[in-house]
Amino acid sequence: MRAVLFNEYGPPAVVHVGEVEAPHPGPGEIRIAVRATGLSPGETAIRSGKLRDMVPTTFPYRTGFDAAGVVDELGAGVSDCALGDEVFGMTTMTARGANAEHAVLAAWAPKPRTWSWEEAGGAAGSVETATRVLDRLEVGAGHTVLVQGAAGGVGAVAVQMAIARGAAVIGTAGERNHDFLRSLGATPTTYGPGLVERIHALGGVDAVFDCAGGALPDLITIAGSPSRVVTIADFTAAARGVHMSHSAPTDKTATAVGTADPLAVHGLEIAVALAREGRLRVPVAATFPLTEAAAAHELSETRHARGKIILLP
C-alpha cells in the first residue's frame, strides 16, 4: 500500500510516498481503509531533526497519528465496532503510520455524521491533546483560560472544548483570524508585545494553554504561576518550571511512562457527544493528496494554517 514516509532528516522535500507492507491489527486494535488523515505539526519537527535528541527515530519513518475511515479488519477482543463502521481515531505513538491507505487504530470512536471525512481525519490528535491539557489544568465552569495560538489545529478545538466545560476563553491569533475565534465563542486578542497588559485589560485568566511557544515568560506572568501554564510547543518549559505536555506509547488501557502524560482517549467520546449537539467542529486549513505531503509540511511550517492540515489517500 502507499504511505507517507521519510528516510532521513531534512526539509519538507525529504517527505515522499512509498510502497510499504499493509498493516494488520493486533489484539484490541482495528484497521481502517483511510478516507482522511491529519498532519501532525510535531512530525514536521521530527522530520527536520529538531527533536532527534528527544524522539527516537528509525528510518524509514512513517508519519501520521490520526485518521478516519471505514473498518475493514478487527483485532482479537474487539467488540465495540464492526466491519464497515465509519470511525475516527489514533494509532499508537510508536507505530504511527496513519498517513497511508490503511491504518491500524489503537483508540477510536464513531465518526459523527455532522463531520466531513476531512474533519474526522484530523480530529483525534487535536481532541486528545486538548482534553489532556484541559484535564491537567482542571479547566471547568467559571474559569477563564487563555489559549495561546487559538486558531491552529489544536487551539481551535481546545477553545470549543473549554467552552463546553463552562469556561470562558481568550484566544490569541493574528488579526485576520479574530472573527474566526469569535465564531468559536472566544474573545480574541493579538499575540506579541503588550500581551500581559491586553490580558489584564480583559480581566485576567485562571490558566494558560500554550499551543504556540515562544512566550512563556509573559504567559507565566499572566497566569500568576508556572503551575497554571501548560505548553505543547515550547521546549524551554522545564527550565521555566512549566509542564510540557506530551504523550507516551500506549493503548486504551496502558499508562504513560517517564515524564509523559497518559493519552486522554476519553476525549474522543466527549468529542462525539459535542459534535452531535453541534458544539464541536474541526476547522480544516487545507487538504492535499498523499503525493503532495511535502507541500503539506511546507504549509505546516509557516505556522499560519488556520485549523488542521489534512492528507487524502
ABEGO torsion letter per residue (X at the ends): XBBBBBABBEBAAABBBBBBBBBBBBBGBBBBBBABBBBBAAAAAAAAGAAAAABBBBOBBBBEABBBEBBABBBBGBAABBBGBBBBEBBBAAAEGABBABBBBABBBBBBAABBAAAAAAAAAAAAAAAAAAAAAGBBBGBBBBBBGAABAAAAAAAAAAAAAGBBBBBBBBAAAAAAAAAAGBBBBBBEBGAAAAAAAAGEBABBBBAAEGAAAAAAAAAGBAAABBBAABAAAAAAGBBBBBBBBBBAABBBBEABBBBBAAAAAAAAAAAAAGABBBBBABBBBAAAAAAAAAAAAAGABBEBBBBBX
